[in-house]
């Protein structure tokens, strides 16, 4: 059992208050976010963040999953180019930084977001999404993902205590802090109201998210039925901590491959992403009910790292009904209807990942969305 001490602090969830919509009116607005990875040029992504803010989007979540773009660099850039958008990591691998460094980094972005917006008393503009990383990349860089549930619990608990700005001693199996404090001398020394999320896919991690976090970042390339079951597991975890499901935010990364001019091109782009997941993270595909023979067929033609030719070859063996089951794909009407299904399944904020070169149609399709 880890020994946790926090002078004057608390182990409770952060004071972050999520913007929730009531169901008392016939129609309600839904929070929407964009998910940025590395598909689009950097300057264009910054431009689209501003455009999304103008159209009423609430958040940007920046990927930090592959060895492509660093989420901290991109989050900082988004904070300086927007005024109100909340910015989250979707998600930061816990094995790559120690908890004190993570807390100091997010504390800095917390200050940056407030200074740029000019609203020092407004809620945090930054969110911390943590993940357990994945194979094959972890082992190839020398990371041993041992007991990820315990490691994740310790990271969340320790970082939350550090956000109180009090001195923390924490002796766990993976996290060891000896009288550590965020050493802010000349800046804002108030506690950091930064919400903490876990990017969860497996049953136990979903439960843990509901139990110890402000929210869970639900994975993408999964079916609506998977989301329904995942939400039940989050609720189960929340109950362990005496919370209700409504007290746990449930954004979901949701691929949106949209084109009214060429829906078939949108389907083909979607199949290329499905091929990547079939080859590298088949457990996610199995959880959504993708046939194992299709998984085996795709794995026979590509692996990781894969070339563009590998993606194209694999996409050609995937039928249309697979991306249709796992994401929003096709015309605007098709994508809006699919996203609606995910919301009704329990998603509180769709984090849309635009696959096509043009992001604007995705933003425009959901800017005035009501449920």
N, C-alpha and C positions, 0 to 999 in steps of 0.2 A: 504494500500500500504506500503510495507516495505521501511524503510529508509536505504539507502546504501551509505556508505562513504568509500573511500579507498585512503588514502593519496598517491599521485603519482602513483596509480594503474590504472587498466582498467577493464571494465566488458566484454571485448571482449573475444573470444575464445582463448585458449592457442596457443602458437607458435608451438606446435607440428605439424610436417609435416608428414603426412602419406605417406608411400611408395606406390605410385600408378603406375600401369602398363598402358602403352599406347596400343591402339588397332591398331596402324599403321602397325604392323607386322602380318603375317598370324597366328602366335601362340604367346601366352603370358603366362608368368608364373603367378600363383595365389598364394597369401599368404595363408599359412595353419598354423593351430594352434592345439594344443591338449588341451582337457578339462579334468582336474583332479578333481575327486570327492573323494570318499572313497572306491571305489570298489577294488583297488589294494593296495598291501603293500606299505608303505612309501618308503622304500629303493628302491623298484622296480620302483616307480614313478620317483624318482630322477635319477635313471639309464636311464629311458626312456626319460626324459627331455634332458639329454646329447645326447642320441642317436638321438632324433628328431632334435637337433641343428646340429649335424654332417650331417644329411640328408637334411638340408636346410629348416626345418620348421622355421617360424618366431616368434611364440608366444606360451606361455602357459597361459591358463586361469584357475584359481583355484576357485572351488565352495565355497560358504559360504551361503548355503541355509538352510540346516538342521542342527541339533545340532550334527554334526559329526566332521569334521575337520575345524579348523580355517584357513581362507584364508591368514591372515597376517603371521602366522607361516610358512605355506607352501610356500607362495610367497618368503619369506626371504630365505628359504632353496633352492628354485630353483635359486634365484639370485646368491647364493654362489657356486652353482654347474655348472653354465653355464657362458658363456662369452658375448654372444650377444643377446640371446633370450629376447624378451620383455615379461613381466609377468603382468597379469591383474587379478583383482578380478571379479569373474563372478557369482553372484554379492554380494556386501556387503550391508546388510540391513541398511538403514539410521537410524532406530529407536534404534539401539544398541550402537551407539557412537555419541557424539556430534561433530559438524563440525570441531572444533578446534583440537580435538583428532584425527579425521580422517586425517586432513591436516598434523599434526605432524607425524603421522604414515607413511603416504605416502612420506613425505619429507625425513624421515629416510631411507626408502627403495630406494628412488631416489639417495641418497648419496651412499648407499650400492652397488647399481647396477653400478654406475660409478666407484667406487673404485675397485670392482672385475674385471670389464672389462678393467680397466686401460685407459679408454678414457673419461676424464672429460668433454670434449667439445662435446661428442656425444649426440644425442637426448635421452630423457628419456627412460630407460628400463622398467619403471613401468607405468601401466595404472590403473585408478580408475574407476571401474564399480560399480554403485550404484543401489540398488533395493528397492522396497517398501515392501518387505517380503511377506508372504502369510499366509493364514489360513490352518489348525487350529493352527499352532505353535504360531503365534503372540499373540493371545488372551490367550493361555495357559501359557505364560510367562508374562502376564500383560501388553502387548503392545496394545494400542488403535490406530489402523491405520486410524486416522481421516484426511480427506482431503489430501490424499497422493499426489495429483498433486501439491498443494500449498507447502506442506512440501518438496517435491523433488525439486521444483524450488528454494526454499530458501537454501536448502543444497548445490545445485550446485553453486548458485551465491556466497554464503559465502565462500565455499571451494576454488573456483577459485580466489577470492580476497585474501584469505590467502596465496595462492601459489605465489602471487606477492612478498611476504616477507615484505610487508608494514603493517602498523597498520590499523586494520579494525574495524569499528563500523557498526553493522547491526542490525536493529530492525524489526523483522518480527513476524509472528504469531507463528512460531515454532523455529526459530533461533534468538537468542538474543546475540549479541557480543558487548562488551563495551571496545573499545580500545584494541583489542586483536591482538597479533602479534606472529608469530612463533619465539620463543626466541632462535635463533641459534647464539651463541657467538663465539665458537671456530671452527665451521665447515664452510662449503660452504654456503655463504649467498646470492648466486644468486637466482633470481626467479626460481621457479620449473616449468619446461615445461611439466607438467604431464597432459595428455589428460584425459578428464572426459567423461564417458559413462553412459547411463541409460539402465538397463535391463528392456525392455518394452514389454508388451503383448497387453494391451488394446489400443483402438484407441486414446484416449486423451493422454496417456503416450507416445505413438509412436510419435504423433505430437510434444509434448513437447521436446522429445529427439532431433528431427530435429531442433527445434528452438534454444535450449540453450546449446547443447552439441557438443563435437567433434565427437561423434559417438553414436550409439545405439547397444546394445547387443541384437540381436533378439533371441527369445526363441527357445527351441528345442521341439521335439515331436509335430511339426506343419507341415501342408502340404505346398507344393510348391505354391498352390493358395493363402494360407494365407500369405506367404512371399511376393508375388507380391502385395497384398493389403497393407501389412505393409509398404513396401517400398514407396508406393504412399502416405501414411500418413506421413512418415518421410519427404518426399519431400515437402508436404504441410506445415509442421512445419518449414522446412528450409526456405521456401519462406517468411514466416512471419518475419524472421530475415534478409531478403535480401541475403540469401545464396542459392546456387544451391545444388542439391542432391549430386553432386560429392564432395562437401565440408564436407559431413557427412559420416564418416566411418560406415560400416554396417556388422560387423562380426556376425555370427550366430552360436550358440550352435547347433551341429548337431550330433545326435546319429549315431554311426557306429558300427553295430554288424556284423562282417565279419568273415567268415570261409569258405575256399575252401574245407577243408576236411569234414566238417559237417555243411552244410548250414542250415539244419533243427534245429540244436542246436542254431545257430545264431538267427534264427527266434524266437525260444522259449525264449531266453534271452531278445530279443526285446519286446516280448509280456509281459513279467514280468514288464518291465519298463512302457509300455503302461498302464498296469493294475494299477500301482501306480498313474499315472496321471488321469486316469479315475476315480479313487476313491477319490483323494485329490484335484485335480484342473480341474474339469469338464468343467469350462469355456474355458480353452485352447482347450480341445477336441471339444467342440461345435463350436469354431471358425474355426476349421479345417474340420468340416463337419462329425464328427463321429456321427453315429445314437444315438439318446437319449435312445433308448431301450437297446443298448449295454452298455451305461454308467450306466443305472439303474441296469443291470444284474451284472456288475462288482462290483458296490457299495454294492450289496446285499451280496457279499462274502468276502469283505475286507474293511478296513478303515485305520485309522492312529492312532497310529503306527501299522504296519502290520507285521506279521511273514513271514518267508520264505514259510511256508505252504500256507498262504493266497495268496502270489504272484503266487505260482504254480497253485493253484485252479483257480484263476482268469485268468491266462494266457491260461488255457485250453478252455475257452469260447470265446477267441478272434480269429477271422479268420485271415489268412495270409495277406489279402489285407489291413488290418488296419495298421500294422507296415510298410508295403510296401509304404503306403501313407504318413507316418509321419516321416520316417527316412531312412538312408542308411542301408540296411540289405541284407544278403545273401552272395553270392560269391564276389570276388574282382571286377569282371566285373559289377555285379549288383550294388555294392556300388559306384563304380566310376561313373557309368551312373547317379545314383540318385544325387550324389553330384554335378555333372555337371548341373543338372536341377535347383538346388538351386542357383548356381552361376549365371546362366542365368536369374534367377528371380530377381537378384539384390544383392546377398550376396557378399561382398568384401573379406571376409576371413572366410572360413569354420573352426569352432572350433570343431574338431572331438572328440567326447566322445566315446572311445572304450569300448564296453560292454564285450567282451570276455577277458579271462584271459591273453592272449598274445597280447600286444599292438604293437609289431613290425610289424606284417602284415599290420596294418592300416597305420603306418608311411611309410612303403615301398610302399604301393599302391598309395600314393599321393606325394611322394618325388619328382617325376619327372613329375608331372601333368602339362599339358599345355592346354590352351583353344583355 
